[in-house]
Amino acid sequence: RQPAAPGCTRVPLSTSPFIAMLALLASSSTALTVGVAPSTARSTRAVSQPAMSSSDRCAVWVVGCGVPKRGMGWYHAKQVIEGDVPNAAVTAVVEPWFLGAGADSPPGKAFAEWAEAMKEKGVAFCDSVDAVPVAEGERTLALISGRTAD
């Protein structure tokens, strides 16, 4: 397998278009190459990148996370947290419903359990965008995920 050309971010062929675009946005690359694996090779979700410095990192805020294992916002947060986007890090989740009026509902309790586990990874949980801690000079991407009715 050849390394990505200078200025390019390489992602595996199996990567979703969303993650591929987020990888490009979160990197300092100007191009994206999709890795093609032989049909006998196992697909991996790892992206080959040098270690990122704090200046290369893109902070990701997930706005409208939803229920763990059900919401698309939650799924995209999971993808970033698990390293599918090497230069991105979820730094905040904004969830007004489950951090407010919906906190005592069964889905709200599932959200709270997941939130506790993610706080240990340095993710801030806020009930509004205004409450998110902002790091001066850090590149930030807000991933807005909501239901059509919202």
N, C-alpha and C positions, 0 to 999 in steps of 0.2 A: 504494500500500500504506500502510495506516494504521499509525502506531507503536503499540507495545503500551501499554496503559493503565498509569498509575503503579502500581507494586507488582506488575506482571505480567512474566513472562518469555515472549517469543514464540519459538516454534520452527517450522521449516517443516513442512508437511504430511507430507513424506517421512521425517521423523525417526522412528526406532524408539521404541517405548514406553519402553524402557530408558533411552535417551539423554534423552528428554523428562522422565522422572522424575528422573534424575540432574541435569538442568539446573535443575529446580525445587529439589531438595535443596541444590544448590551455590550457589544464588542467595539473595538476601535477599527474594525475591518471596513473595507469599502466594497467587498464582494463576498458572496456565499457560494461554497462548492458543496455539492451533495456527494457523499461517498457511495460508490457502487461496490457492493460485495458480491463475490461469486455465489451462485445459488446454493452451494453446499455450506457456505459460511453461516454461522449464527449471527443474527442481528444483535447489535449491542446498542445501548443508549448512550454510551460514553462519547464525549466529544473531545478530540485531542486539542488541548490548548496549553500554553505555558501557564505557570502559576500566575494568578492575577494579583496585581498590587491594588492597594485601596483606591488609587487614582483610576484604575481600569474598571473598577466595579460599578455596576449600575444597580442602584437601589430600586426594588420593585415594591409598590404598594398595591395590594389586592383590595379593590373597592367593591363590596358586594360579594363576599366570599360564598355564602350559602352553607348548606348542610354538608358536613364531612361525608365523603363517599357518594354524594348525590349532586352537589352543585358544581358547575363548570368553573366558577371562581376558585373553589376549593381544589379542584383537580389541577388547574394551572398553578396554583400556589404549591401544591405537592410536587409538580414537575420541576419547578424552580428550586425548591428546597432540596430535592433529591439530586440536584446537580445536572439536570438536563440542559440547562443554560449556564455554561461555565462562568461567564462574567457577570452574572446576575445573582442577587440575593434578596429574598423577601425580607424586608425590614419592617413592614407594617401591614396589618389587615384591618380594613375599615368595615365594620359590620354593625350598622345601627339597629337592626332588628334583634339579632341574637345577643347583643350587648345592651339591649333595652327591653322593650315590651315583650319580646319573644324569648327572653332568657329562661323563663320557667317552663316553657313547652318541652316536650320530649326531644324535638330536634335542637332546641336551645341548649339542653343539657348535653347532648352529643357534641355540639359546637364548643361548649365550655370545657369539656374534657380534652378535646383536640387542642384548644387554645392553650391550656395549661402545659401540654407537652411541647407546643411550639414556642412558648415563652422561654423555655429552657434553651432554645436555639437562638435566642436574641430577637425574636419577632415581637413587635409591639402590637397590641390590640386596642383599637380606638372605636368610639361610637360615631365619630365624624372625621372628615378630612382635616378640619381645623385643629383637631386634637393630635394629629400625627406629628411626632418629633421630626424636625427637618435638620439634616446635617448640612452645614454651610459648604457650598462648592461641590457637593456630591451629585453626580448624574442620577436622575430619578425618572422612573417610568411608572405611571399609574395604569394598572390593568383594571378596567372597569367591567364588571360582570354582573348582569342583572337579568331578571326575567323580562320578557317582552312587555308584560303588563306594568312593570315598574317604569 
